[in-house]
Amino acid sequence: MKLIEVNTPEHAQEFLLLQVRMYKKDPNYIRPLDKDVNNVFDPKKNKLLREGEAIRWILQDDKGKSIGRVAAFVNKKTANAGEQPTGGMGFFDCVNDQAAANMLLDACREWLKERGMEAMDGPINFGERDKWWGVLLDGFYEPTYCMPYNFPYYQQLLENYGFELFFKQYTYYRTVHDAIPEKYQVKAERVLADKNYRFQHLDKKNLPKYTSDFREVYNKGWAKHEGVKPMTEAQATAIMKQLKPILDERIIWFAYYNEEPVGFFIAIPELNQLFKYNNGKLDLWGKLKFLFNRWRGACKTMYGIVFGITPEHQGKGVEAAMIVSAGNLVINNPSIKYYDLQMNWIGDFNPKMMRLVEQIGGRIYKTHATYRYLFDRTKEFKRARIMH
């Protein structure tokens, strides 16, 4: 077997196509957009490469056939956030052969050790956690946009190598017609009867107002968490600008108490239900395909990307009332074709958010995992800390 570093356009293309060939007979596989993978390793697109480093390899067998791939990276912003300097391993694909997997993972380990790392997390992204994060353990359905999909044997390859579970990631699911659990339905009705509360969906014509409301709720609810900085006005604007081309204002909801924003639920159309017809391309023809499939209603799933209630309004049923309000609109409007909702993954280190989603009828649909490998095999392994 031979490792080849990806350092030419031809290698970069093979890095993409290797996965496509591996999964060509899997009916649930959806080819990621080429640009979404390539952008991770493009210094012009990924700002982390200004200070950090990344490398990719392809593994070939003795006949020159590609049988695996992997990337390793050092994110200077997060490398020293834990007990030891920790790098990343990601974009791992491999045939069901432990020796091949070991060769790929050894390359990551040695490259990271040379750069002062003492552990590696994986499979993860060289960037934000909402993309390419974790290995799929359970729920082998069609992947949502920019979320990993893999064969079941990947878990064994990683654990045999010595990776240990750092945290599990749960994707929750509910249909539009699912009833909220009875005790939370009672709470929701109580909140809906309170005239101090008001619920409404986003209005594109007044996007700056909702951007400000989103930031206000976020900073009250998240900024107190360890390692989470308050969101700036510029960051909030950038998020909404990124969402604007794909957002459906009818599935982004806000809660107000005496006209002050106290909660939000942001969902978007599940883009993989549209991109699965694109075969990885988003050129002019690909964009036309995307627009056509969106027009014909090919997307039946909402994808919840973020959900939050300010601390003083948690536990009162506000989240349930907001979902009831949104559900009533979707159910009673035949022009809105959504059937179900998948929620962006929630780590098992965040039991409060897990309970919140379960209160609105969510149930675990997929389980991914983030693993950690300590280079010093005598050192005590510790799982991710629970958020309180």
N, C-alpha and C positions, 0 to 999 in steps of 0.2 A: 504494500500500500504506500501511497505517496501523497504528502500534503503539498498543496499549491497555494501560495498567497495570492489573494485577489488584488492585482495591481494593473490590470488592463481592462478596457471596455468589454473585451471578449470574456474575460474571467467574470466580470460583474454580471454579464448576461447569463453565463452558465450558473452562477450563484442563484439566479432566479429560476431558471428552467429546470434545475435539478429537482426542486420541490414539485414543480408541475408534473414532471414525469413520474415521480414517486407516487403521487396521489391520483393519477389519471383514471384509475378504476374505482375510486372512492366517490360515491354519489353525493356525499355531504361536503366534500371539499369545494371551496370557492377560492379561485386564484386571487391573491391580493393584487391591487394595482401596483404595477412595476414602480411607479414614481414614489409610492408610499414607503417601499423598502429602500429604493436608491437614495431617497432624501435623507435617510438616517445617516448615511455615510458621505454625504455631500457637504463640505464645509460652508458652501454658500447657503445651504438650507438648514443645517443643524448648527446652531450657535455654540453648542457644547464642544464642537471640534476646534474652537478657537483656543481653548486651554486644555481640553482633554484629548484623548487618543483612542483610536479604534483600528481594528485589523480584522480581516476576513480570510478564511481558508476554505478551500474545496479539497475533499479527500477522494482520491481515485484508487481503484483496485489495480491489480497487476496487468490488466488488459487495457487500462486507460479509461475505464468507465467511472463516471462520478457516482460515488456511493454515500457521500455525506458532505455537510457544510457546517460552519459555525462562525461566530464572531466573538471577539473579546474587546472590552473597552474599559477605560478609566474615566469616570465622570468626576472631575475635580470638585464639583459642587456637593457631591454626596459621599465621596470615597472615605472621608474621615468622620462621618456622622455617627458611627457606631463604636464598638469596643476595639475594633481593629480596622486598619485600612482595607477596604473591600472594593473589589472591581466587579465587573459584570461579564456574563456569558449569555449569548442570545442567538437567535436565528439558527437554532440547532435542528438539523434534520439528519437522519442516519438510517441506513438499513438495519435490520434486526441482527446486529453482530456486535458483541461486547468489545471485541478487540478494535473494531473500527471506531466505536464510540469513545473508547479510552484514548485512542490516538488523537481525536479531535479535542477532547477535554484536557488531555495532557498539554497540548499546544497552548490552550487558553491559560492553564495554570502557570506554565513556565513563563509565558509572556507577561502575565500579571505580576509574578514574583519579581521579575527583572525591573518592574516599575514600582516596587516597594509595597505591593499589596500582600495581605496576609490571609485573604479569603476571597471567594467569588460567589456572587448570587446568580441564580439562573434557573431557567432561561428568562432573561429580562430584556428590556429595551434600553438603547442608549438615548434616553430622553424620558418623557413623562410616562407615568404608570398606566395611562388610559390606552396605550398601544403596545402590542407585542409583549405582553407581560404574563409569564407563567407557562406551565405545561398542563395540558388538559388531562385530568384524571378521570372525570366522570361527566356524562352528558355529551356524547359524541354526535351532536346535531350540527346543522350548518353553523359555521362560525359567524359571529357578528363582526362588523367592520373593524379591521385592524386588531382583532383579537386572535391569539394563536389557536391553531388546530393541528392535531398530531395523531399518530397511531397510539393505541393503548400501551404498546410495549416501551414507549419512551420513558415511562415512569420507572420501569425495571432497569433500563440502561443507566439512568441517572443515579438511582439508589445503589445499584451494584458498584458504581464508581466510588461512592462514598458521600454523595450529597445527602443532606438531612433536611427535613421539612422545616422551613423558616415560618411560613404562614400559608394558610389556604385562602383561596379567593372564590367567593360565591357569586354567581350570576343568578338573580332572582327572576321569576316569571309569574305572570298572571294574565288571564284574558280580560278583555274589556267588560265582559258580562259576569265575571266572577264576583260573588258577593263578598263584602268586607265581613270579617268575623263579627258575630252578633254584638259582643260587648263594645267593640269599636264603632259599630254602626250607631249604637245608642249615643256614644260620645260625639260622633259626627253630627247627628241630628240636633244635639244640644248646641253645638257650636253654630250650625247653620241657622238655628233659631235666634241666635244672639245677634242683634242688629249692629253691634260694635264690630263684628267681623264682616269682611267682604272678600269675595273670591272672583278673580277674573283672569282671562287668558291674555297673553301679550298682544299688543297692537303694533304692527310694524311701523305704522305712521308716527309712533311716539317711542321709537327704540331708545333714545337717550334716557328717558325716564325709567324704563324697565332695566336698563343697564345700571343706573344708579341704585335702583331698588335691589337688584341682584347683589351688587357689591355691599350694600348696607347689611343685608341678611347674612351674607357670607362672612363678613368681618365680625359680626356678633357671634356667629355659630362655630366658626372654624379657627379664627386667629388665636384662640386660647389653647389650641392643641400644640403639643410640643413640636417644634420644628416648622410650624406653619406661620408664615408672615402675613400681615394684613395685605389685602389686595388693593393695589393702587387704582386710581381712576383710569390710567392708561392701560393697565392689564385687563380691567373689566371691559373696556371699549374694544380691545384687541380680541377678546374671547367672543363678544357679540358680533364683531365684524367677520370673524372666521365662520361663525354659525349662520350668518345672514343668508348666504346663497342656498342653504339647504333647509332652513328652519320652516316649520309649519306653525304659525302663530296659535293655532287652535289646540296645540298639545304642550304649550309652555304656560304654566299657571303660577299666579302669585296670590298670596294671602295677605290681607291687611287687617290691622286692628286700630280702630280710630284713625284710619287713613295712613297709618305707619306700616311699612312693609315688615312682615313677621315670618314669611315663609315663601319658598318657591319650589317648583317642580319643573325641571327642564328636560324635555324629551325631544328627539328628532326622529325623522323617518329612519328606519334601520337600513343603512345604505348598501349593505351587502346584498339585500334582496333586489337591488337595482344593478349593482356592479357585477353580479355573477354572470351577467350576459355580455360583459365587456372583455373577457379573456385577458385581464390585466392591463388593458390599454385605455387611456383617457385622451387620445388624440381627437381630432375633429369628429371622426366617425364614432368614436367611443362616447363623446359628449352627446351626440345626437341619439345614440342608443339609450344613454342615461335619461335624457329628457323624454324620449318616447315611452320608456318603461314607467317613468314616474307619472306621465300623463294617463297611461292606461290603467293605473292603479295596481301595479305589480307589487308595491310595498304594502303589506298588511300588518307590519309590526312596528310599534314604536320602540325606540331605544332610550331609556331613561339614563341621562348622563350625569345628572347631579340633582340632589334633593335635600332640602334643609329647612329647619324651623329654628327660630331664635330660642335660646335657652329658656326664657321666661314663659314661652308658649308651648313648650314641649310637654307631652303627657296629658294634654287637654283634649286631644282629638282633632287638632287643627289639620294635621297631616291627612287624617281620614276624611275630613270634610272637604279638603282640597281635591282629593282623589274622587270623591262622590260627585263634586261639581264638574270636574273634568269628564268623568265617566258619563254623566247625564248628557253632556253635550255630544260626545262621540256616539253614544247609543241612539240618541234621538235625532241625529242628523245623518240621513242616508248618504249624503255626499262625502262623509268622512269614512274612509274604507278600512280603518285599522281594526284588527281583530284582537291583537294581544300586545303585551308589553314585556320587554326584557330590560332589566336594570343593570347598568354598569357594575362591574364586580365590586364586592365589599369584602374586605379582609376579615378573617376570623379574629383579628386583633381589635376589631371595632364592634363589640357586642351591642352597643347602644344603637348603632345604625342598622344592624341586623334585626333587632327587635322592631325598629321603626318600620322597616319594609314589611316585616311579617304582620304588623298591625294592619296594613292596608291589603292583606291577602296575598302577599308575595310568598313564593315557595322556591326552594333551591332547585335550579334547573341544570346548571353546569358547575363543576368544581375544577378550578385550576389550582396550581400550587407554585409557590416560589421556594426554591431550594437554596441552601447555603452550604458551601464546602470550605472548611477551615484547613489551611495548608499545614498548620501544626496539628497533627492528628492526635496529640495528647491533650490538647486544649479542650476545656469544657464547652460543649455546644449549648447555645441558648436560643430559644425561639423568640420571635418578635414580641415586644412588650405589648400587653393589653392596654388599650386606651380607656380612660375613665372619664 
